[in-house]
């Protein structure tokens, strides 16, 4: 087993960010990695310059509409030619590859390419409205948004209130400072004695809370959890030794490990389907899932994932409301 001793370089702790209520644990995003604070790509320019460029290849324009799939949409949607999509604004590049913003203000990212490709298959456009992690799913429930997208992982609690149309697999993974003695995390007990940073109101908080007693059972010191709503202080903490490990979504942390200097990907402990969310019983979930499967069959799906360098996160089949693992 890899050493779990905290590194000698760790000093005083960063203050925890605002904590959230239990309801947010059920409804918030799977765990996006940041807000408007700092951009890991900006900070990485000196150490890892070749990897910092935002991909610009057009992988959506050639996607073809499918009249049969468009016919699956409700007549009112076909007449309007648009659906309202609730998501979260992601300034800068700190939340890539899911989504981000270029210096000239364009919204880019894997999630953006995917939803735009799905819209092309269905022959519609998106009316994008920005909410927050805790408000997107309630906004779908109350009809403010037709569809929600924000790296929402499928959980049993979420499937009680919304439907899912999956479009990728994302996991629960760890990013560490490169000087950390710990070289891999295969179980939560590998974190015993360390300081772990994650986002509040997320599946990551659920996992860490549920596993908090495991260190004591193993005869080890517990891990300390700090919550941040922005990834910038987490990266700062990794750099100055006040945070040992960042617990977040696999896709984002793999991307960060190639963009943020002096960090290393420590592995993944579990995987979760991620999908578009719609109201419970909505007629939109099947067309969305079928559109993703059309992209997979035509090869357009693979092109999108290859563009963002995360081909291993893709799925072979989109499903509506798959069995939850969390």
C-alpha positions in Angstrom: 0.0 0.0 0.0 1.3 3.5 -0.9 2.3 5.6 2.1 -0.6 7.7 3.6 1.6 9.8 5.8 1.0 13.6 5.3 3.9 15.4 3.8 6.2 17.3 6.1 5.8 20.4 3.9 2.2 20.9 4.9 1.6 24.0 7.0 -1.5 25.9 8.3 -4.8 25.1 6.7 -6.9 27.2 4.4 -10.3 28.2 5.8 -13.1 26.1 4.4 -15.5 27.8 2.0 -19.3 28.0 2.6 -20.9 24.7 3.5 -24.2 23.6 2.0 -27.3 21.9 3.3 -28.1 18.3 2.8 -30.6 19.2 0.1 -27.7 20.5 -2.1 -25.9 17.2 -1.7 -28.8 15.6 -3.6 -29.3 18.2 -6.2 -26.1 20.0 -7.0 -23.8 19.2 -9.9 -21.6 16.1 -9.8 -18.8 18.5 -8.9 -17.7 21.1 -11.4 -14.2 22.2 -10.6 -14.5 25.9 -10.3 -16.0 29.3 -10.8 -14.6 32.6 -11.9 -11.5 32.6 -9.8 -8.3 31.4 -11.4 -7.5 29.6 -14.6 -5.2 26.6 -14.3 -4.3 27.0 -18.0 -3.1 30.5 -17.3 -0.9 29.4 -14.4 0.4 26.5 -16.4 1.8 28.5 -19.2 5.4 28.5 -18.0 5.6 24.8 -17.0 3.3 23.1 -19.4 2.9 25.5 -22.3 2.2 23.0 -25.1 -0.9 21.6 -23.3 -2.6 25.0 -22.5 -4.0 25.9 -25.8 -7.8 25.6 -26.0 -8.8 23.2 -28.9 -10.5 25.1 -31.7 -11.3 22.3 -34.2 -14.9 22.5 -35.5 -16.5 19.1 -34.7 -20.2 20.2 -34.9 -20.8 21.9 -38.2 -20.7 18.6 -40.2 -23.3 16.9 -37.9 -26.4 16.1 -39.8 -30.0 16.5 -38.7 -32.1 13.3 -38.4 -35.8 13.9 -39.4 -36.8 10.6 -37.7 -35.3 11.7 -34.4 -36.8 15.2 -34.7 -40.2 13.6 -35.1 -39.8 12.1 -31.6 -39.9 15.6 -30.1 -43.3 17.0 -29.0 -45.1 19.0 -31.7 -44.8 22.1 -29.6 -41.1 21.8 -29.5 -40.9 21.2 -33.2 -43.0 24.2 -33.8 -40.9 26.4 -31.6 -37.6 25.0 -32.9 -35.9 25.5 -29.6 -35.5 24.2 -26.0 -34.4 26.2 -22.9 -31.3 24.8 -21.4 -30.2 25.5 -17.9 -26.5 25.4 -17.1 -23.8 27.3 -15.2 -21.7 30.1 -16.5 -18.0 29.1 -16.5 -15.8 32.1 -17.0 -12.1 31.5 -17.9 -10.7 28.1 -18.4 -10.8 26.6 -14.9 -13.7 24.3 -15.6 -12.4 22.9 -19.0 -12.8 20.5 -20.6 -16.5 20.6 -19.6 -16.9 24.3 -20.4 -15.1 27.6 -20.3 -14.8 30.9 -22.0 -12.3 32.2 -24.5 -10.7 35.6 -24.1 -13.1 37.0 -26.7 -16.1 35.7 -24.7 -17.1 32.5 -26.6 -18.4 29.6 -24.6 -16.4 26.5 -25.4 -15.9 23.0 -24.0 -16.8 19.3 -24.4 -20.2 19.8 -22.9 -20.8 22.7 -25.2 -19.8 20.7 -28.3 -22.0 17.8 -27.2 -25.1 19.8 -26.6 -24.7 21.7 -29.9 -24.2 18.4 -31.8 -27.4 17.0 -30.1 -29.3 20.1 -31.1 -28.2 19.7 -34.7 -29.3 16.1 -34.8 -32.7 17.1 -33.5 -33.0 20.2 -35.7 -33.4 22.6 -32.8 -31.5 25.4 -31.1 -30.7 25.9 -27.4 -31.9 29.0 -25.5 -29.1 28.9 -22.9 -29.9 30.3 -19.5 -27.3 30.4 -16.7 -28.2 29.3 -13.2 -26.1 27.9 -10.3 -25.2 24.3 -9.4 -27.9 24.1 -6.7 -30.6 25.7 -8.8 -30.5 24.0 -12.2 -32.2 20.7 -11.2 -35.0 22.6 -9.3 -35.3 24.8 -12.4 -35.9 21.8 -14.5 -38.4 20.5 -12.0 -40.4 23.7 -12.0 -40.4 24.2 -15.7 -38.0 27.1 -15.9 -35.7 25.0 -18.0 -36.6 22.2 -20.5 -33.3 20.6 -20.0 -30.4 20.8 -17.5 -26.8 20.2 -18.2 -23.9 20.6 -15.7 -22.0 17.4 -15.4 -24.9 15.9 -13.4 -24.0 12.4 -12.3 -26.7 9.8 -12.1 -27.6 9.2 -8.4 -30.6 7.3 -6.9 -31.7 10.5 -5.2 -31.6 12.6 -8.3 -33.5 9.9 -10.3 -36.4 10.4 -7.9 -36.9 13.9 -9.1 -35.6 14.1 -12.7 -34.9 11.9 -15.7 -31.5 11.4 -17.2 -30.3 10.9 -20.8 -26.7 9.9 -20.4 -23.9 11.2 -22.6 -20.6 10.4 -20.9 -19.1 8.6 -17.9 -17.3 10.7 -15.4 -15.7 9.5 -12.2 -14.6 10.4 -8.7 -10.9 10.9 -8.8 -7.9 12.6 -7.1 -5.3 15.2 -8.0 -2.3 15.7 -5.8 0.7 18.0 -5.5 3.6 16.4 -7.4 5.7 16.4 -4.2 3.2 14.3 -2.3 4.5 11.0 -1.0 1.1 9.4 -2.0 1.4 8.2 -5.6 -2.1 6.7 -6.1 -5.5 6.5 -4.3 -7.3 3.2 -4.6 -9.4 3.5 -1.5 -10.5 6.3 0.9 -8.2 4.9 3.6 -5.3 6.0 1.4 -6.3 9.6 2.3 -6.1 9.0 6.1 -4.2 11.8 7.8 -4.3 14.1 4.7 -6.2 17.3 3.9 -8.7 16.8 1.0 -10.3 19.6 -0.9 -13.6 19.3 -2.8 -16.7 21.1 -3.8 -19.7 21.5 -1.4 -23.1 20.1 -2.4 -21.6 17.4 -4.6 -21.3 13.6 -4.9 -17.7 14.0 -3.7 -19.0 15.5 -0.4 -21.4 12.5 -0.1 -18.6 10.0 -0.6 -16.2 11.6 1.9 -18.9 12.0 4.5 -20.1 8.4 4.2 -16.5 7.2 4.4 -15.3 9.4 7.2 -15.3 6.6 9.8 -13.2 4.2 7.8 -9.8 5.7 8.9 -10.7 5.1 12.5 -11.7 1.5 11.8 -8.3 1.1 10.1 -6.5 2.6 13.1 -5.4 5.7 11.3 -5.9 9.4 11.7 -9.0 10.8 9.9 -8.7 12.8 6.7 -9.6 16.5 7.0 -12.1 17.9 4.4 -12.2 21.5 3.2 -14.9 22.7 0.9 -14.4 25.3 -1.8 -16.9 26.6 -4.4 -14.0 27.7 -6.7 -11.1 25.6 -7.9 -8.6 28.6 -7.7 -8.0 28.3 -3.9 -7.7 24.5 -4.3 -4.9 24.9 -6.8 -3.3 27.5 -4.6 -3.5 25.1 -1.6 -1.9 22.3 -3.6 0.9 24.7 -4.6 1.6 26.0 -1.1 1.2 22.7 0.8 -2.1 23.6 2.6 -4.0 21.1 0.6 -2.8 17.6 -0.1 -5.4 16.2 -2.5 -8.2 17.5 -4.7 -11.2 15.2 -4.9 -13.2 15.9 -8.1 -14.5 14.7 -11.4 -12.2 12.4 -13.3 -12.5 14.2 -16.6 -11.6 17.6 -15.2 -8.8 16.4 -13.0 -7.2 14.5 -15.9 -7.3 17.7 -17.9 -5.9 19.7 -15.0 -3.0 17.3 -14.5 -1.8 18.3 -18.0 -2.4 22.0 -17.5 -1.6 22.8 -13.9 2.1 22.6 -13.1 3.4 20.4 -10.3 0.3 18.3 -10.0 -0.3 14.6 -10.6 -3.3 12.5 -11.3 -3.7 9.9 -8.5 -6.4 7.8 -10.0 -10.1 7.2 -9.8 -12.1 5.2 -7.2 -15.5 5.0 -9.0 -17.4 6.0 -12.1 -20.8 7.5 -12.7 -22.9 8.1 -15.8 -23.6 11.7 -16.5 -26.5 13.0 -18.5 -28.9 15.7 -19.5 -31.7 16.1 -17.0 -35.4 16.6 -17.8 -38.5 16.7 -15.8 -39.7 13.4 -14.4 -41.7 11.7 -17.1 -40.7 14.3 -19.7 -41.0 13.2 -23.4 -37.7 14.9 -24.0 -35.4 12.3 -22.4 -35.7 9.7 -25.1 -35.1 12.0 -28.1 -32.0 13.4 -26.3 -30.7 9.9 -25.6 -31.4 8.8 -29.2 -29.6 11.8 -30.5 -26.5 10.9 -28.5 -26.7 7.4 -29.8 -26.9 8.8 -33.4 -23.7 10.8 -32.7 -22.0 7.7 -31.4 -23.1 5.6 -34.5 -22.0 8.3 -37.0 -18.6 8.8 -35.4 -19.3 12.5 -34.5 -19.3 11.7 -30.8 -15.8 10.3 -30.9 -14.5 13.3 -32.8 -15.8 15.6 -30.0 -14.1 13.6 -27.3 -10.9 13.3 -29.2 -10.8 17.0 -29.7 -10.8 17.5 -25.9 -8.3 14.7 -25.3 -10.6 12.6 -23.2 -11.6 9.7 -25.4 -11.7 7.2 -22.6 -14.5 9.0 -20.8 -17.0 8.4 -23.6 -19.8 5.8 -23.6 -20.9 3.2 -26.1 -24.6 3.6 -25.6 -26.7 6.4 -24.1 -29.5 5.3 -21.8 -32.5 6.9 -20.1 -32.4 6.5 -16.3 -29.7 3.9 -16.0 -29.3 2.1 -12.7 -27.6 4.5 -10.2 -24.3 3.5 -8.5 -24.5 6.3 -5.9 
